[in-house]
Amino acid sequence: MPGRYKASGLSVALSELGLSPHNTVGVGDAENDSALLNLCECGVAVANALPMLKEIADFVTKGDRGAGVIELIDHLLASDLSELQP
């Protein structure tokens, strides 16, 4: 696997599973997550994310860290991704 980054790891996993990035939601908070958010169909930044990551995200949670992830999961279950698609 080239490098040990989330985006490259996800790309390899998707390839092996025969899936598209269109089927993914990526969540991040730091600069090293930007490639992941760009790869995924829906990129999400948690509230405590760096401003540059929030700028490229499709959705920014109100909660930070784990609370933001829980918020995202609740939102996805409620809306089935309909509101998050760019």
N, C-alpha and C positions, 0 to 999 in steps of 0.2 A: 504494500500500500504506500503510495507516495505521500510522505509526510505523516504527521499524526495530528491532523486537524479534524474538527467535527465535520466540515463540509466534505472533505475527501473521504472520510470514513463513511459518511452517509451515502455518498456517490457509489462507493464500492458495495455497500449493503443493498442499495436499491438495484444495482446492476445484477447482483447475485439473486435477488428475489424477483427480478423481472418487473420492477415497479418504476414509476415515473416520479420525479420530484413534484409533479402536480398533485400527488397524493400525500404531501407532507406539510407539517406545521413545524417550524423551528422557533425555539425560544432562546433568547440570549440577553446578556447584560453588559458585555465587554467588547472591546475592539476586535478581539479574535473571533467573535461570533458573527461578524459582518458577512463573511463568505457563506456561512450557514443560512442566514436570513435571506441572502440573495438567491441561494439555490432553491430554497423551499417555496412552494406555492404561496404560503402564508407565513410571513416573518413577523414574530412577536417580540417586543422588548418589554421587559418588566419595568416597573416604575423607577427602580434605582439604576437603570441602565445609563450608560454614557449618552450624552446628547446626540452624538453622531450616529449611534445605533438607533435611537428613537426616530431620527430623521429618515432612515431607510426602512423602518418597520411599517408593516401594513396596519398594525394594531399595537397600542401601548396600554399595558394594564395599569390600573390604579394602585394595585398592591405591589409591593416589592418582593423580591426573592421568591420563596415558596408560596407566599400568599398570592403573588401574581400568577403563578402557575395554576394554583387552585381556582382563581378567578377565571383564567382562560379555559380550563377544563369545564367549569360550570357553564361558561358562555357557549362553548362548543356543543355541549350536551343540549343546551336550551335552543340553540339556533341551527344546529347541524351545519355549521360553517357558512350559512347563507349570508350573514352580515360581514364576514371577514374576508371574503374573496375580493381581491383588488379589481 
